[in-house]
Each structure stands twice: as structure tokens, then as C-alpha cells.
């Protein structure tokens, strides 16, 4: 590996030496400030060079979010034909000009420099020359301490090795643990900010689940691998995490994903400044939709016991209502029958009273 990455060793060590020469004008050349700031400056220089790749990463991530519904439809349609599924996916990428690997470009581009710095610090810890660093520079770097921990020491180093670098094992482990915790927290916050503020929550896609999983996986990876990295590499890693967090905060605030929470907040800020004038019809439609949503009440879910009690009560009320209707109908019929009889009796009496038997004329008496 030293033969393959030899040119990168030279490049990384040369950059560190140049920054160290500058900071030696301000700090002691053997101090941790001079060497630590040299590593931080290396990170800043690399990240500035990677800004174009970061812009591509943002565009690729948004394109992937927009394509997730179509990708899911392809997976459902050809779930039993993996080859056809892959062909349709590649066709979709080609039609939309999307490259899934673009979202990984900054990480892939940093990897060679990260590995090179790791190897340079390992050579420094062993007192061996590396790249453009001669023996005097190597000895100076070995003496440099950051908060009491040598930049070439590791959490897993033995007490004798740490003592040979002029420190104690307790100091090294305390510093490495603090730096690993800060690395994990910065990575978690960066990923959480991406998930909660810069994702269109109206579209549920597998991409969101993947990002949510990474939000918890990356901090664990930092904790596992961090104990095997030299303090100088932890400085590099923590610096690049902080840079990524600040860079993402800037992008989310200035150019958020449409439909996301950050996008709505940006629109509100622009509206407050008078830079966005909305159509009155759109405002009324939005207010009507919000009012309808607020007025809509979702039915509350009841337990099985409550449903049974409610059903029994309803059945009882239904039975009582039916019985009441039956009684009312029966009572009404009786009243109608009775009234009919009374009416019939009156008419009969009237006929009897009104009908008079004709009086026969009296027969004249025989005279």
C-alpha cells in the first residue's frame, strides 16, 4: 500500500509541513497548537477543493428523492424479475440524468487523503520518516500534544508506548473518548437535521428510511473505529464533521428542498421581508383548506369492552324504541276503534231518534 499511496503520502505530508511552517511563526514549532492547526488546515483545504463535488451531491440527493416513487413502482412491477428490474432502473437513471454514486462523491474523494494521513501519523508514532518529512520534523511531531495527548497516540496503545511519547494512558483515553463523543454527536445532528428539515415529508419513500438508519449507524461506526485511530486522525475527522454540519446548515437555509420544513421557513422569511407576494386566491384556498383540516375530527379508537358496552346500549335503545312504537301503534288503533264505535253509536241513536213511525189516521167511528 505504501508503494501505491506513496504520492499521496508526499502530498499530505507536504501540505502539513507548509502549514506547520506558517504556524511556527506564531506558536512553538514543537507544540500541539502548531501541528494540530496544521491538520485542521489540511481538512479545510481539502473541503474547499471538494465544494463542487458537494454541490453535485446535493443535486444527486434531491434527484434520488424525486425518483423514489418511480423506483418503488418499478420494484413492485418487476419484483420477481431482478434482471428486468435492474434494466428499468438504469433506464430511469439515464432518462433523468441521475447518478446514484454522485451522493457519495465527497466521501469517496476524501478517503485517499484520510488513509494517507492515517499512515503518516503511524510513521510519526514509530519515529520513521515519511513523505517529505525528515527525521527532525518527525521528532517534532512526536513531541506535540493536544490537550495532553500526543497526536500519534491511540486509545488502544499500551501504557509503555504512551509513556515513550511523553504522556499518560489516562490523558490519552480521556482525550480520545471526548473527541469520539463529539464526532458522534456532530454526525448525528447533521443527519438528523437533514431528515427533519430538508426532506419532503409529504412523500414517504424508502430513501427516507435509509437516511434514518444512517442517522444511527454512523455514530456507532465512529465509536467502534475511533478507538483505533491516532489522536491526529480524530482531529481530522472531527474537523471534517464540523465542516459538513456548518456547510449543510448554510445550504438548508439558503437552498432547501421544495416541500420540506426548511423550505416553508425560508418562504415565510421571504414573505415577511416582502420578497414574495402571494395571489389572494391562493391565500384564501390555503386558509379554507387549513380551516377544513382543523374542523375535521377523526373518530377515536375504542377498546373492545367499550365497543361491546356501546353496542349493548344501542341495541337496548333500539329495542325500547321499537316497543314504544308498537305500543303507540296499538294504543292508537284502540283509540281509533273506540272512537269509531262511539261515532257509530251516535249515528244509530240519531237514526233511531230521528226516525218516527208514521201515525195511522184514526179510523172514523162507525156511526
C-alpha positions in Angstrom: 0.0 0.0 0.0 2.9 2.3 0.7 4.0 2.0 -2.9 0.5 2.7 -4.3 -0.2 5.6 -2.0 3.3 6.9 -1.9 2.5 10.1 -4.0 -0.4 10.8 -1.6 1.9 10.4 1.4 4.1 13.0 -0.2 1.2 15.4 -0.9 -0.3 15.1 2.5 3.0 15.4 4.4 4.0 18.4 2.2 0.7 20.3 2.9 1.1 19.6 6.7 4.7 20.8 6.6 3.8 24.0 4.8 1.1 24.8 7.3 3.4 23.9 10.1 6.0 26.4 8.9 3.4 29.1 8.9 2.0 28.3 12.4 5.6 28.0 13.8 5.8 31.8 13.3 3.0 32.1 15.9 3.4 29.1 18.2 6.2 26.9 19.3 7.2 24.6 16.5 7.0 21.5 18.7 3.7 22.5 20.2 0.4 20.7 19.7 -1.1 24.0 18.5 1.3 24.2 15.6 0.8 20.6 14.5 -2.9 20.4 15.4 -3.8 23.5 13.4 -1.8 22.2 10.5 -4.1 19.1 10.4 -7.2 21.3 10.7 -5.9 23.5 7.9 -5.4 20.3 5.8 -9.1 19.5 6.3 -10.2 23.0 5.4 -8.1 23.0 2.2 -9.4 19.6 1.1 -13.1 20.5 1.8 -12.7 23.8 -0.1 -11.5 21.8 -3.1 -14.4 19.4 -2.7 -17.2 22.1 -2.8 -18.0 21.4 -6.5 -18.5 17.7 -5.6 -20.6 18.7 -2.6 -22.9 20.7 -4.9 -23.2 17.6 -7.1 -24.0 15.5 -4.1 -26.9 17.9 -3.1 -28.4 17.7 -6.6 -28.0 14.0 -6.8 -29.7 13.5 -3.4 -32.6 15.6 -4.4 -32.9 13.8 -7.7 -32.9 10.5 -5.9 -35.7 11.7 -3.6 -37.8 12.8 -6.6 -37.3 9.4 -8.2 -38.1 7.3 -5.2 -41.9 6.8 -6.1 -41.0 5.7 -9.6 -38.3 3.4 -8.4 -40.7 1.9 -5.9 -43.2 1.3 -8.7 -40.6 -0.5 -10.8 -39.6 -2.7 -7.9 -43.3 -3.7 -7.3 -43.8 -4.3 -11.0 -40.8 -6.5 -11.6 -40.3 -7.9 -8.1 -39.9 -11.4 -9.5 -37.5 -10.4 -12.3 -34.3 -8.9 -10.9 -32.7 -8.5 -14.3 -35.6 -6.6 -15.7 -35.8 -4.5 -12.6 -32.1 -3.5 -12.9 -32.6 -2.7 -16.6 -35.6 -0.5 -15.8 -33.7 1.3 -13.0 -30.7 2.0 -15.3 -33.1 3.3 -17.9 -34.7 5.6 -15.4 -31.3 6.9 -14.3 -30.3 7.6 -17.9 -33.6 9.3 -18.8 -33.4 11.7 -15.8 -29.6 12.1 -15.8 -29.2 10.8 -12.3 -26.2 9.0 -10.9 -26.7 7.2 -7.6 -22.9 7.4 -6.9 -22.9 11.2 -7.0 -24.2 11.4 -3.4 -21.1 9.5 -2.3 -18.5 11.6 -4.2 -17.3 13.8 -1.3 -16.7 10.8 0.9 -15.0 8.8 -1.8 -12.8 11.8 -2.7 -11.7 12.2 0.9 -10.9 8.6 1.5 -7.4 8.6 -0.1 -6.4 11.7 2.0 -7.8 10.2 5.1 -5.9 6.9 4.6 -2.7 8.9 3.8 -3.0 11.0 6.9 -3.5 7.8 9.0 -0.4 6.3 7.6 1.7 9.5 8.0 0.7 9.6 11.7 1.5 5.9 12.1 5.0 6.6 10.7 5.4 9.6 13.1 4.4 7.4 16.1 7.0 4.9 15.1 9.7 7.6 14.6 10.1 6.9 10.9 10.4 9.4 8.1 7.5 9.7 5.7 6.9 11.7 2.6 8.7 14.9 2.6 9.1 14.9 6.4 12.7 14.4 7.6 13.7 13.0 11.0 13.7 16.4 12.7 10.1 17.1 11.7 9.1 13.6 12.7 10.6 14.1 16.2 8.9 17.5 16.5 5.5 16.0 15.6 6.0 13.1 18.1 6.5 15.7 20.9 3.3 17.6 20.0 0.5 17.1 22.5 -3.2 18.1 22.0 -4.8 18.6 25.4 -2.1 16.4 27.0 -2.4 13.5 24.4 0.3 13.0 21.7 -1.1 13.4 18.1 0.3 10.0 17.2 -1.2 8.1 20.2 -4.3 5.9 20.2 -6.8 4.7 22.7 -5.7 1.1 22.4 -2.0 1.9 22.9 -0.1 0.3 25.8 0.9 2.4 28.8 4.6 1.9 27.9 4.2 3.2 24.4 2.2 6.2 25.5 4.9 7.0 28.2 7.5 6.9 25.4 5.6 9.7 23.8 5.7 11.7 27.0 2.1 11.3 28.2 0.0 9.1 30.4 -2.5 6.5 29.3 -5.3 8.2 31.2 -4.8 11.5 29.4 -4.8 9.7 26.0 -8.0 7.8 26.7 -9.9 10.8 28.2 -9.0 13.0 25.1 -9.9 10.2 22.6 -13.2 9.5 24.3 -14.2 13.2 24.4 -13.3 13.5 20.7 -15.2 10.4 19.7 -18.3 11.6 21.5 -18.1 15.0 19.8 -17.6 13.2 16.4 -20.7 11.0 17.0 -22.8 13.9 18.2 -21.9 16.1 15.3 -22.6 13.3 12.8 -25.9 12.5 14.4 -27.0 16.2 14.5 -26.0 16.6 10.8 -28.0 13.6 9.7 -31.0 14.5 11.9 -31.1 18.0 10.5 -31.2 16.5 7.0 -34.1 14.2 7.9 -36.2 16.7 9.9 -35.7 19.9 7.9 -34.6 19.2 4.4 -36.8 16.3 3.3 -40.2 16.5 1.7 -42.3 14.8 4.3 -45.4 14.6 2.1 -43.7 11.8 0.1 -42.9 8.6 2.1 -40.1 6.7 0.3 -37.5 4.0 1.1 -34.9 6.7 0.8 -36.1 8.3 3.9 -35.9 5.0 5.8 -32.3 4.6 4.6 -31.3 8.1 5.8 -33.0 7.4 9.1 -31.0 4.2 9.5 -27.7 6.0 8.7 -28.5 8.6 11.3 -28.0 5.9 14.0 -25.4 3.7 12.2 -22.7 6.4 11.6 -22.3 7.4 15.3 -21.9 3.8 16.2 -19.2 3.4 13.5 -17.3 6.4 14.8 -17.4 4.9 18.3 -16.2 1.5 17.1 -13.4 2.6 14.7 -12.4 5.8 16.6 -10.6 3.9 19.4 -8.2 2.5 16.8 -7.3 5.9 15.2 -4.5 8.2 16.4 -5.4 11.5 18.0 -4.3 13.4 14.9 -6.8 11.4 12.8 -9.5 12.1 15.3 -8.7 15.8 14.9 -9.1 15.4 11.1 -12.4 13.5 11.4 -13.9 15.9 14.0 -12.9 18.9 11.9 -14.5 17.5 8.7 -17.7 16.6 10.6 -18.0 20.1 11.9 -17.3 21.5 8.4 -20.0 19.2 7.0 -22.5 20.3 9.7 -21.9 24.0 9.0 -21.9 23.6 5.2 -25.2 21.7 5.4 -26.8 24.3 7.7 -25.9 27.0 5.2 -27.3 25.1 2.2 -30.5 24.1 4.0 -31.1 27.8 5.0 -30.3 29.2 1.5 -31.4 26.5 -0.8 -33.7 24.0 0.9 -35.5 21.1 -0.7 -39.0 22.1 -2.0 -41.8 20.8 0.2 -39.5 20.5 3.3 -39.8 22.3 6.6 -36.8 24.4 5.8 -38.4 25.4 2.5 -41.5 26.6 4.3 -39.5 28.5 6.8 -37.5 30.2 4.0 -40.7 31.1 2.3 -42.0 32.7 5.5 -38.8 34.7 5.9 -39.0 36.0 2.3 -42.7 36.7 2.8 -42.0 38.7 5.9 -39.4 40.8 4.0 -41.9 41.4 1.2 -39.9 39.5 -1.4 -42.8 37.1 -2.0 -46.3 38.4 -3.0 -48.9 35.6 -2.9 -52.0 35.5 -5.0 -55.1 36.4 -2.9 -57.0 33.4 -4.4 -54.2 31.1 -3.3 -54.2 32.6 0.2 -58.0 32.0 0.5 -57.7 28.5 -0.8 -54.9 27.8 1.7 -56.9 29.2 4.6 -60.0 27.3 3.6 -58.0 24.1 3.5 -56.5 24.7 6.9 -59.9 25.5 8.4 -61.4 22.3 6.9 -58.5 20.3 8.3 -58.9 21.8 11.7 -62.7 21.2 11.7 -62.3 17.6 10.7 -62.4 15.3 13.7 -61.0 11.8 13.5 -63.0 9.1 15.2 -61.5 8.0 18.5 -60.5 4.4 18.7 -62.4 2.5 21.4 -61.4 -0.7 23.3 -63.3 -3.9 22.7 -65.1 -3.6 26.1 -66.3 -0.1 25.2 -67.5 -1.2 21.8 -69.4 -4.1 23.4 -71.0 -1.8 26.0 -71.8 0.8 23.4 -73.3 -1.9 21.1 -75.5 -3.3 24.0 -76.7 0.2 24.9 -77.6 0.9 21.3 -79.4 -2.4 21.0 -81.3 -1.7 24.2 -82.3 1.8 22.9 -83.3 0.3 19.6 -85.5 -2.4 21.3 -87.1 0.2 23.6 -87.8 2.4 20.6 -89.4 -0.4 18.7 -91.5 -1.4 21.7 -92.6 2.2 22.2 -93.6 2.5 18.5 -95.5 -0.8 18.8 -97.3 0.4 21.9 -98.1 3.7 20.3 -99.5 2.0 17.3 -101.6 -0.4 19.4 -102.9 2.4 21.6 -103.7 4.5 18.5 -105.5 1.6 16.9 -107.6 1.1 20.1 -108.4 4.7 20.3 -109.5 4.8 16.7 -111.7 1.7 17.1 -113.3 3.1 20.2 -113.9 6.5 18.6 -115.4 4.6 15.6 -117.7 2.7 17.8 -118.8 5.9 19.6 -119.3 7.6 16.4 -121.3 4.7 15.0 -123.5 4.6 18.2 -124.3 8.2 17.9 -125.4 7.9 14.4 -127.5 4.9 15.3 -129.1 6.8 18.1 -129.7 9.7 15.7 -131.3 7.5 13.3 -133.4 6.0 16.0 -134.3 9.3 17.4 -135.0 11.0 14.1 -136.9 8.1 12.5 -140.6 8.4 13.6 -143.1 5.8 12.9 -145.9 7.3 10.8 -149.1 7.9 12.6 -152.0 6.0 11.2 -155.0 8.1 10.7 -157.7 7.2 13.1 -160.5 5.2 11.6 -163.7 7.1 11.7 -166.0 5.6 14.1 -168.9 4.0 12.7 -171.8 6.0 13.1 
